[in-house]
């Protein structure tokens, strides 16, 4: 019994010693100091690559000296330090606090842009949930809308286009999965989402082609012909239109009886002309191999 009491007493003493040491270290790091001292120490840690320590130092500047001229910049630098450490949640929190506290600051465009960057660097593969991708899109659209003339506007617009293409790719991936399993209505809805919501992306021609496939499989021939006409009008040189032309030729050749010459039609997305009775703006072109695309199970 006495031996056990001795062991227990030693353990308590060790724990107390550890807590005293921890408190002493904490006081040494976070004791009240002049704003310049705290800020410069944090900058030194940032330059040395000690990003987490730098972030804590910048946060301390803002905590101890909230009304100093360095407080807003310290909040930004704390967010940037967390970003460098790939602590994206902490970085996002600090950027959001900066935006709320300093909406008229000269670096407000930068803060909005970095929100987008933090989400953008976490964008997952198309097989996974795209909530982070959607958050990145909203953030960059905000930069483009509010700060288009800022140094970050151009890159935000570029990343917006890339993200939209990525989201369209997600819809296509799910649509192909349903199409491969002959769930034509489910597949059709996914391809429609691409055509209606992401028509300027690189996936639009394939989406129209896949819609034609779905309509033909469902026996809705007039919609198949109309969708093929839209594809031919907007993307006459696309390999997906070549595949569509061959598909229509094999299933409903009468739709091609009044086709214009190869290569005619508008370039790029535009509103198609309504086809007249018994005619179609489909363009006869060489047949290319059908692009099946990856067949993967969608998330969710």
C-alpha positions in Angstrom: 0.0 0.0 0.0 2.8 2.4 0.9 4.6 1.6 -2.3 1.5 2.4 -4.3 1.1 5.7 -2.5 4.7 6.6 -3.4 4.1 5.7 -7.1 0.9 7.8 -7.1 2.7 10.7 -5.5 5.5 10.6 -8.1 2.9 10.6 -11.0 1.1 13.6 -9.6 4.3 15.5 -9.1 5.3 14.7 -12.8 1.9 16.0 -14.1 2.2 19.2 -12.0 5.7 19.8 -13.3 4.5 19.3 -16.9 1.6 21.7 -16.4 3.9 24.3 -14.9 6.3 24.0 -17.8 3.5 24.3 -20.3 2.0 27.3 -18.6 5.5 28.9 -18.5 6.0 28.3 -22.2 2.6 29.7 -23.0 3.2 32.8 -21.0 6.6 33.3 -22.7 5.0 33.0 -26.2 1.8 35.0 -25.5 2.8 37.5 -22.9 1.8 41.1 -23.7 4.4 42.7 -26.0 4.6 45.7 -28.3 2.7 45.3 -31.5 5.9 45.7 -33.6 7.7 43.0 -31.7 4.8 40.5 -32.1 4.4 41.2 -35.7 8.1 41.0 -36.6 8.4 37.7 -34.7 5.5 36.3 -36.7 7.0 37.5 -39.9 10.3 35.8 -39.0 8.5 32.5 -38.4 6.7 32.9 -41.7 9.9 33.4 -43.6 11.5 30.4 -41.9 8.6 28.2 -43.0 7.2 27.8 -39.4 3.7 28.5 -40.7 1.6 27.4 -37.8 3.8 29.3 -35.3 3.6 32.3 -37.6 -0.2 32.1 -37.8 -0.5 32.0 -34.0 1.8 35.0 -33.8 -0.3 37.1 -36.2 -3.4 36.1 -34.4 -1.8 37.3 -31.2 -1.1 40.7 -32.8 -4.8 41.1 -33.6 -5.8 39.9 -30.1 -3.5 42.1 -28.1 -3.7 45.2 -30.3 -7.1 45.1 -32.1 -7.0 48.8 -32.8 -3.5 49.1 -34.1 -2.8 49.8 -37.8 -1.2 46.3 -38.0 -4.3 44.4 -36.8 -6.1 44.1 -40.2 -2.8 43.1 -42.0 -2.1 40.6 -39.2 -5.4 39.0 -39.7 -4.7 38.6 -43.4 -1.2 37.3 -42.6 -2.6 34.8 -40.2 -4.9 33.5 -42.9 -2.1 33.3 -45.4 0.2 31.4 -42.9 -2.6 28.8 -42.3 -3.0 28.6 -46.1 0.7 27.9 -46.5 0.5 25.2 -43.9 -2.5 23.8 -45.9 -4.7 24.3 -42.9 -7.5 25.4 -45.2 -10.3 25.5 -42.6 -8.3 27.9 -40.4 -7.4 30.0 -43.4 -11.0 30.3 -44.5 -12.1 31.2 -41.0 -9.5 34.1 -40.8 -10.3 35.4 -44.3 -14.0 35.4 -43.5 -13.4 37.3 -40.3 -11.3 39.8 -42.2 -14.1 40.3 -44.7 -16.6 40.8 -42.0 -14.5 43.2 -39.9 -12.9 45.2 -42.8 -15.3 45.3 -45.8 -13.8 48.5 -47.1 -10.1 47.6 -46.7 -7.8 48.1 -49.7 -7.0 44.3 -49.6 -10.7 43.1 -49.6 -10.4 41.8 -53.2 -7.4 39.8 -52.2 -9.3 38.3 -49.2 -12.2 37.2 -51.5 -9.8 35.8 -54.0 -8.0 33.8 -51.4 -11.3 32.3 -50.2 -11.7 30.9 -53.7 -8.1 29.7 -53.8 -8.5 27.8 -50.5 -11.6 26.0 -51.9 -10.0 25.6 -55.3 -7.0 23.7 -54.0 -9.3 21.2 -52.4 -11.4 20.4 -55.5 -11.8 16.6 -55.6 -12.0 14.3 -58.6 -15.2 14.2 -60.5 -16.2 10.8 -58.9 -16.5 12.5 -55.5 -18.9 15.0 -53.9 -18.4 18.5 -55.4 -19.5 20.7 -52.5 -16.0 22.2 -52.3 -16.0 22.8 -56.0 -19.3 24.7 -55.8 -17.9 26.8 -53.0 -14.9 27.7 -55.1 -17.1 28.6 -58.0 -19.2 31.0 -55.8 -16.1 32.6 -54.3 -14.5 33.3 -57.7 -17.8 34.5 -59.2 -18.0 37.0 -56.4 -14.5 38.2 -57.2 -15.4 38.5 -60.9 -18.7 40.3 -60.1 -17.3 42.8 -57.6 -13.6 43.1 -58.4 -13.3 42.4 -62.2 -10.9 45.3 -62.7 -8.7 44.2 -59.7 -5.4 42.3 -60.2 -7.4 39.1 -59.2 -10.3 39.5 -61.6 -8.7 37.9 -64.6 -7.5 34.8 -62.8 -10.8 34.5 -61.0 -12.6 34.4 -64.4 -10.2 31.8 -65.7 -10.7 29.6 -62.6 -14.4 30.1 -62.9 -14.3 28.6 -66.4 -12.1 25.7 -65.3 -14.4 25.0 -62.3 -17.6 25.1 -64.5 -15.9 22.6 -66.9 -15.1 20.4 -63.9 -18.7 20.5 -62.6 -19.9 19.7 -66.1 -17.6 16.7 -66.2 -19.2 15.5 -63.0 -22.6 15.6 -64.6 -21.3 13.8 -67.7 -19.7 11.1 -65.5 -23.0 10.4 -63.7 -24.9 10.6 -67.0 -22.6 8.0 -68.7 -23.0 5.7 -65.7 -26.8 5.8 -66.1 -26.7 5.5 -69.8 -24.4 2.4 -69.6 -27.1 0.8 -67.4 -29.9 1.8 -69.7 -31.5 4.2 -67.2 -32.2 6.6 -70.0 -34.4 9.1 -68.2 -31.9 9.5 -65.4 -29.1 9.9 -67.9 -31.0 12.3 -70.1 -31.6 14.6 -67.1 -27.9 14.7 -66.4 -27.0 15.6 -70.0 -29.7 18.2 -70.0 -28.1 19.8 -67.0 -24.8 20.2 -68.9 -26.5 21.6 -72.0 -28.7 24.1 -70.0 -26.3 25.0 -67.2 -22.8 24.5 -68.7 -23.3 25.1 -72.4 -20.0 27.0 -72.9 -17.9 24.2 -71.5 -16.0 21.6 -73.5 -18.6 18.9 -72.5 -21.6 20.5 -74.4 -21.1 18.7 -77.7 -20.9 15.3 -76.1 -23.9 16.1 -73.9 -26.0 16.8 -77.0 -24.8 13.6 -78.6 -25.7 11.6 -75.5 -29.1 13.2 -75.4 -29.7 12.0 -79.0 -28.7 8.5 -77.9 -31.2 8.7 -75.0 -34.1 10.0 -77.1 -33.5 7.3 -79.7 -33.5 4.6 -77.0 -36.7 6.0 -75.6 -38.3 6.2 -79.0 -38.7 10.0 -79.0 -37.6 10.5 -82.5 -38.6 14.1 -83.0 -36.6 15.2 -80.0 -33.7 13.2 -81.2 -33.8 14.9 -84.6 -34.2 18.3 -83.0 -31.3 17.8 -80.6 -29.1 16.5 -83.4 -30.0 19.7 -85.3 -28.9 21.9 -82.4 -25.6 19.9 -82.3 -25.0 20.3 -86.0 -25.8 24.0 -86.0 -23.6 24.9 -83.1 -20.7 22.4 -83.5 -20.7 21.3 -87.2 -17.0 20.4 -87.0 -17.2 18.4 -83.7 -16.3 14.7 -83.8 -19.4 14.2 -81.6 -21.6 15.6 -84.4 -20.0 13.1 -86.8 -21.1 10.3 -84.5 -24.5 11.8 -84.2 -24.9 12.1 -87.9 -24.0 8.4 -88.3 -26.5 7.5 -85.6 -29.3 9.4 -87.2 -28.4 8.1 -90.6 -28.7 4.5 -89.4 -32.0 5.0 -87.4 -33.9 7.7 -89.3 -32.2 8.4 -92.7 -35.1 10.5 -93.9 -34.0 13.3 -91.5 -30.9 13.8 -93.6 -32.6 14.2 -97.0 -32.2 17.9 -97.1 -28.9 18.3 -95.2 -26.6 21.3 -96.1 -23.1 20.8 -97.4 -20.4 19.6 -94.9 -18.8 22.4 -92.8 -21.8 24.8 -93.0 -23.4 26.2 -89.9 -22.5 28.5 -87.1 -19.3 28.2 -85.1 -19.5 28.1 -81.4 -22.6 28.2 -79.2 -25.5 30.1 -80.7 -29.3 29.9 -80.8 -30.1 27.4 -83.6 -32.7 28.1 -86.3 -35.8 26.1 -86.1 -35.7 23.3 -88.7 -38.4 23.5 -91.3 -40.8 20.7 -92.0 -39.0 17.7 -93.4 -35.5 19.2 -93.3 -32.7 19.4 -90.8 -29.5 21.4 -90.6 -27.5 18.3 -90.1 -24.2 18.2 -92.0 -23.0 15.0 -93.6 -19.5 14.2 -92.4 -17.0 11.3 -92.0 -17.9 8.9 -89.3 -15.6 8.7 -86.3 -15.6 6.1 -83.6 -18.1 6.6 -80.8 -16.6 8.0 -77.6 -17.9 5.8 -74.8 -16.2 7.7 -72.0 -15.4 6.4 -68.6 -18.1 4.3 -66.9 -17.9 4.9 -63.2 -20.4 4.7 -60.4 -21.5 8.2 -59.3 -21.0 9.3 -55.7 -24.3 9.8 -53.8 
